[in-house]
Amino acid sequence: MRRVVITGLGVVAPNGVGLEEFKKAITAGESGICYEEALKQLHFSCCIGGTPKVSEQMKLKYLSALMLRNFSSSGIMYGCMAGIDAWKNAGLAFSEDEPQWDSGCIFGTGVSSVQKMADASTLIDQGKIRRLGSNTAAQTMASGVSAYLNHIIGFGNQVTTNSSACTTGTESILMGYERIIAGHATKMLVGSSSDHGKYIWGAFDAMKVMSYKHNDQPTQGSRPLSASAAGFVPGSGAGAMVLETLESASARGATIYAELLGGHVNSGGQRGGGTMTAPNAMAIQKCITLAMERTGVLPSEIDVINGHLTATSKDPEEVENWAVSLGRSGDDFPYIHSLKSMVGHCIGAAGSMESVAAVLGLYHDFIFPSINCDDLHPKIMEIIHPSRIPHQVIRNANTKIVAKASFGFGDVNCCIIFKKYEHE
């Protein structure tokens, strides 16, 4: 059976654009959540959010001035930046003529290009069809992000976009892994991205699932695992990684950040307590259990859980599901943390961005903190010892195995397992 390793990473996050800036932020427990005056003017309840700091000059490092004409899809922009950075970080070249037949791309998104759709709709309604421009179709199609990456890099293998709400990013990683394991590809660029702004975040604000209690203290607003959590804070950005066979990576002397052992994806069928917005606990437990079985990892071997943990009422239930699945509790429980405490819930980009953080922790031997949870939820403290939730970075952690899971709207789940790579 082929082994799959990670040889490239890229990230565009609210608290850091690029690997070094992102790594510095997550080890320092630095939040990227800011006050959004535009949301206040539109009468949003939640007036804070996580938006990557990307300048027009920075965009020109990734897309040409011609490509950026009439370009208004932040999700595609973030995805291109993270994807290109990951490919370059892996030491791989862009194709000049012939497609790279053994390389493909699975890059997901939850909702993308809404601003472009709004701009186009206005012009269409005004009868100004000719002003739409030639790039409207590429920016508004669901597979826009993978199509743009394909144009830039030149893949010859499968190029597609997946979408499964908050599970999108984690699922894209598992899909790329499975294609390589099946022998259909040698390298896969995988990841996901998400737009920001009123058209994306408005629907969640209307559902009353976003925090409104910390508009005057933005960096304290995202509070996973906390008793005072009041809903999630919206975020945006992208995460990407290059998956490659161990044989290929070793042959070209590539940096190996970690090994991906595999995982499992399933659904609770919106039955047994599962709904459009709430997960079926039995399905989550089954997803975690089968991920361990399929990767040959024992519950006792998991050192860190990179949780979904959204700062909603479901956080205690998630911790309980992990405890049941692993048969571990108290001070025997693995470390558990949530990147969302620093970047908010980046929706379609969440799973991939959080996976990049998990892999960086394995490679550089640290466990990043969960911030804003000094007041741990009492139900969580009944299950695990408070020491299992790091409030400061833990260095020299000697972490070997990280379990990463995402649980999305529609009652869909994915759990993947990363392992520290030991040079052989």
N, C-alpha and C positions, 0 to 999 in steps of 0.2 A: 504494500500500500504506500502510495506517495506521501511524503511529509510536506507540509506547507508552512512557510516562514514569512515573516513580514520584513521587507527590505527597504521600504520607503514610507514616510509619514508626511502629512500636510494638514494644516489646520488654520481656519479663519474663525476666531472666537471673539465674543464681546470683551474678554479680558486679555486678549493677545492674538495678534496676527503673525503667523509664522511660529515654527517650533520653539525657538529660543525664548521669544517673548511670552508664549503660552506657558512653557515649562516654568519660567521665572514666576509668572503670576500664580499658577496653581500650587507651587511649593510655598509661596508666601501667603496663600489664602487671600488673594486679591480679587475683589469682585469687579465685574464689568457692567454692573447694573447702574443705569443712570435715569434721571428724571427726564420725561418726554413732554415738553410743553405742548407739542402738537396734539397729544392725546387728551390733555386737559382741555384744550380749546374745543375738542370734539365731544366733550362730556363723557369720556371714558371714566369708569370707576377706578381702574388701574392705570396710573399715569407714569409708570416706570417700566423699563425694558432693557434688554441686552442687545446692543447693536454693534457689530465690529467697526472699528475705526479704520475705514478704507478711504484714502484720498484719491482724487482724480489722477494725480501723478502716479500713485501706486498701481492703479488699474492699467496704465499704459505699459507696465512691465509684463503684463499677461496678455492683453488684447491690443491689437493695433488700433490706431485712431479711426481707421475706416470701419472696423468691427464695432467700435464704440459709438458710432453715429446712431442716434435714436435708440440707444441701448438703455433700457430702464428696468431690467430684471436683476435685482440684487441677489436672488437665489442662484441664478446661473453664474453671476459674477463670482460669488463666494465659492461655488463648486469648481469653477475653472481655476481659481487661485489655489485652492487646497489640492486639487487633482494634479495640476502642473507642478506644484511644489513637491508633492509626494513622488511623482515620476522622476523629477530631477534629483530628489533626495536619495532615490534608489540607484542613482548613477546610470539611468537609462536615457537613450537618445530618442529624439523625435524622428519619425520616418520622413525621408525626403521624397521618395518615389513609390517604392513598393510598400503595400501595407505590412504591418507586423503581424503575420499570420498566427503566431503563437500567443499573442497578447490581446486581451479584451478589456471591456469596461462595463461595470454594473454600478451606476451612480444614481441613487434614489432621491426622491423629494416628496414631501407631504403635499404642499400646495405651492406652486411656483408661478412666477410671472404675472401675478395678479395686477400689479401696477401697469404692466404693458397691456394687459387685457383691458384695463379701465381706460387707458389712453386710446387704445384702438377702438373701443366701443364708442367713445365720445366722437371720434372722427367719423366713424361709420354712421352714427345717428345724425351727424351734421351733413352727411352726403359728401364727405371729403375723402373718398376711397383712395384717390391717387396719393394722398399724403401719408398713407400707412407705411410706406417704405418696404423694401425688400426683405427686411429681417424680422418682420412681425410674426410670420409663421414659425420661424425657428425659435423665437423667444417665447411663444405661447404654447407650443406643443409640449405635451407632458415629458417627452424625452429630450427636451431642449438642452439640458445640462450635459447629458452623455453625448449628444450630437456635437456640441461645441468642443468638448474634450476630444472627441474623435477627429474633428477637423484639425485641431492643433497638434495632436500626437500621432495619429495615423494608425489606428488599430485595424487588424485584419480578422480578429476573432469576434465573439459575441459582443455587441454594444447595445445596452438596453438601460432602461430606467425602471426601478421598482418603486412601489408606493404602498406602505402599510402603516400610515399614521406615525405614531411615536416609535414604532418598531422598525421603521424603514431602514435606518442606518445599520443597525445590528443585523437585520435580515440581509442587506446587500453584502455584508462581509461573509456571512454564511453561504450565500449563493455563489460568490466568487470562489470560496473554498471548495464547494462541491463540484464546480466545473473543473477545477484543477485536479481534484482527487479522481474524478471520472476519466481523466486523461484527455480532456478536450482543449485544455489550454495549459501553458507553462507559467504565464504571468497574467494577473488580473488587477486592474486599478478599480478599487471599490470605495464606496463612501456615500455621503448624502449631503444635501444642503437644504436651507430653508430661507425664504424671504423674511423681511421684517416689515413692520408698519401697520397702519390702520386697517387695511383691507384683509390682512392675515389675522391680526390680533382682535379685531372687532367681534368676530363670531364667538371667541372664547370669553370676551368681556360680557357679552350678552348672556352667556351661560352661567355667569356668576361663579366661575371657577378660578378667576385670577385674583391675586391679592390687591386690596385697596387700602390696607391699614398702614402702609409704610411709604406713602407717596412723598413724605417729607424726609424720609431716611432711606433712599434708594438701595444702598449697599446692604441694608439689613432686611430687605424685603423678601428675598428668597430664603426660606427657612425649612428645608427638609429635616425630618426627624424631630422637629421642635414642637413643644406643646402650644406655642403661640403661632404656629404656621397658619396662614389665612388664605391659602390658595397659591397657585404657581405664578411666577413672574415670567412673562414671555421673553424669549430670546431668539437669536438667529445666527446664521453662519454656516460653516461646513467643516467636515472632517474627511480625511481620505487616507488610504494606505495601499501600498503595493503588496499583493500576495504573490508568492513565487514558490516553485518547487525547491526543496532543499538542494537537490542535485544541481539545478540551474544557478542558484545563489552561490553555492560553494565553488562551482566551476569558474565563475567570474569574480570571485573574491569580494562579494557584496557584504556590506554591513547587515547583520541580522539582528533586528530589534527584539524579536520574540518568535515563538512558534505558536501557530494557531492549531489547536488540537481538534476543533470541530464544534458541534453544538446541536441544538434542536430547535425547531420552530413548530408551533401548533396554535390552535384556537380553542377557546372555551365554548364556541358555538352560541354565545349569548344565552346560555342555559345555566342552570344551577347557580343562580346569583349573578352570572355574567350578563352585562347589558352592553349597549352601544358605548357607554363611557366607563363602565365598571368591569373589572376582570373577574373571571370565574376562578376562585381559589384553587380548585382541584386541577384545573388546566395549568395554572402557574406551577404548582408543585410537580405535575407530570412533566412539564417542559424542563424544569431544573433537573429532575431525576434522570430523564432520558438523555439530557446533555452530558451528564456525568457518565452514564452507562456507555454512551456511544464514543466517548473519548477515553474511557478506561480510567477516569479520575475518581478516587474515593472521596467521600464527604470530608474525611479527616485531612485530606491533602489541600483543600482550598484555604488559602491564606487570606485572601481579600475578596470581598464582594463589591463590585462597582455597580451600585443599585440603580433602579429606575427612579425611585424616591423623588416625588414631584412637589413636596410641601403641601399635600392635600390630606384629607382624612384617610386616604388609602395607605399612607406610609406605615402605620402600625401593622396593617394587614400584610403588607409586603414583607416586613421583618418576620412576622409570624410564619408566612409561607416558606421563607428561607429556613427558619428554624425547624419546621416540620420536615422539609425536604432533605436537610442535611443531618437531622437528628442531633443537632448541636444547639446549646443555649448557654446562658450565663457567661462566665469568662472563658468557656470553651468555644464560643462563637467566633467565626472569623472577623477580622476588621471589616467594617462596612462604612461606606462613605458615598456622597452624592456630589458630582460636579455641578449639578444644578444650583447648589448653594452659591456658586460664584458666577455662573453665566445665565441662570434662569433656565426655563424649559425651552430648548431650541427645536422642539417639535420634530419635524422630519430630519433635522440634522443632529438630534440629540444622541442617538445611538452611536454614530460614527465619531462624533466629537469626543464623547465619553470613552470610546474605545481607544482613541489616540492617547488620551490621558492615561488610560490603564497601561498601555504598552510603554509609554514613556516612563511610568513608574517602575515597571519590570526592568527595563533596560538600564535605568539610572539608579535603581535600588532605593526608591522612596515610596511612601504612601502619602498622597496629598490629603489635606484636611477637609472636613466638612465644617463650614463656618455657619454662624447664626443658629447654633443648636445647643447653646449652653443650658437652655431649659428643655431637656429631653422630654419627649412625650412619655407620660407615666405608663402607658400600655407597652411602650417599647422597653422601658426599664424593667418591666415584669418579665421580659423575654431574654434580654441580653444585658450583660454588665456594661455600664457606661464607658468603661475603658476601651471597649471594642469600637468606639466611634472616635476617630482621631480629630482633635480640635486644632492641633498644630501638625506640621509635616513630621513624619517619622522617617528619618534617614537610616541607611544601613539596615534596612528592614528585612533583608534576606528573603524576600518574597519569591516564591516559586510558581504558584498557581493563582490566577485571578479569574473569577467568574463574572462575566458581564451579562446583564439581562435588561431587556426592554419590554414593556407591556403597553400596547397601544389601543387607541379607540377602535371599536369594532370587536374587542375581546380577542386580540391577536398577541402572541407572545414569541419571544426569541431569547435563547440563552446560549452564549458562546464561551469557550474556555481558552484562555491564553496561558502559555507556559514560558518561563524564562528559558532562553536558549543557552545551552551549555556547549561550548565548542568541543568537538569530538576529534 
